[in-house]
Amino acid sequence: MRRWIVALVMTIAWSPAYAWGPEGHAIVAEIAQRRLTATALFEVKHILGGEVSMASVASWADDVRYALHPESYNWHFVDIPLADDKYHHAESG
């Protein structure tokens, strides 16, 4: 019985984290944009084109992947082992 309860709690706890979708991307992007340095914010505005917010384009990669390029599903993230404290581009290929 205890295992069943633990499994149920884990399933319920996992579901909200897994299902953030566009709203979750937008929330994280908004928080990130508010924490940018002035120089970084300038560069973001340059890349996005003026006053476009990061939140408004945060799920672009998902939108394109589902609509146009399903083969690009693994371009959206990088798996970094928990033991590593840095991203190693050469190893992610």
C-alpha positions in Angstrom: 0.0 0.0 0.0 2.8 2.4 0.9 4.5 1.9 -2.5 1.2 2.7 -4.3 0.9 5.9 -2.3 4.5 6.9 -3.1 3.9 6.1 -6.8 0.7 8.2 -6.8 2.4 11.2 -5.1 5.4 11.0 -7.5 3.0 10.9 -10.5 1.0 13.9 -9.3 4.2 15.8 -8.4 5.8 15.1 -11.8 2.8 16.1 -13.9 2.8 19.9 -13.3 6.5 20.2 -13.8 6.4 18.3 -17.1 3.4 20.2 -18.5 4.7 23.8 -18.3 4.5 24.3 -22.1 4.4 27.8 -23.6 3.3 29.4 -20.3 6.3 27.9 -18.4 8.7 29.0 -21.1 7.3 32.6 -21.0 7.5 32.8 -17.2 11.2 31.6 -17.2 12.0 34.0 -20.1 10.4 36.9 -18.2 12.3 36.2 -15.1 15.5 35.8 -17.1 15.0 39.1 -19.0 14.5 41.0 -15.8 17.8 39.7 -14.5 19.9 40.7 -17.6 22.6 43.2 -17.4 22.2 46.4 -19.4 24.7 45.1 -22.0 22.9 41.7 -22.3 19.5 43.4 -22.6 20.9 45.6 -25.4 22.1 42.6 -27.3 18.7 40.7 -26.8 16.9 43.7 -28.1 19.2 43.8 -31.1 18.7 40.1 -31.8 14.9 40.2 -31.3 14.4 43.5 -33.0 13.5 46.4 -30.7 11.1 46.0 -27.8 10.1 42.3 -28.4 10.1 40.5 -25.1 11.9 37.2 -24.6 8.6 35.9 -23.1 6.8 36.5 -26.4 9.2 34.2 -28.3 10.2 31.8 -25.6 8.4 28.8 -27.1 9.3 29.5 -30.7 11.6 26.5 -30.9 8.7 24.2 -29.8 6.3 25.9 -32.2 8.7 25.4 -35.2 9.6 21.9 -34.1 6.0 20.7 -33.9 4.7 22.5 -37.0 7.6 22.3 -39.4 10.6 20.3 -38.2 9.8 17.3 -36.0 13.4 16.0 -36.7 14.7 18.8 -34.6 13.3 17.7 -31.3 16.7 17.2 -29.7 18.1 20.5 -30.9 16.0 22.3 -28.2 18.0 21.1 -25.2 21.4 19.8 -24.0 21.7 17.0 -21.5 24.5 17.9 -19.1 25.4 15.2 -16.6 24.7 16.2 -13.0 28.4 15.7 -12.1 29.5 18.3 -14.6 29.6 22.0 -13.7 30.2 23.2 -17.2 28.8 22.8 -20.7 31.3 21.1 -23.1 30.2 21.8 -26.7 32.5 19.2 -28.2 30.9 16.4 -26.1 27.3 17.3 -26.9 27.5 16.7 -30.7 
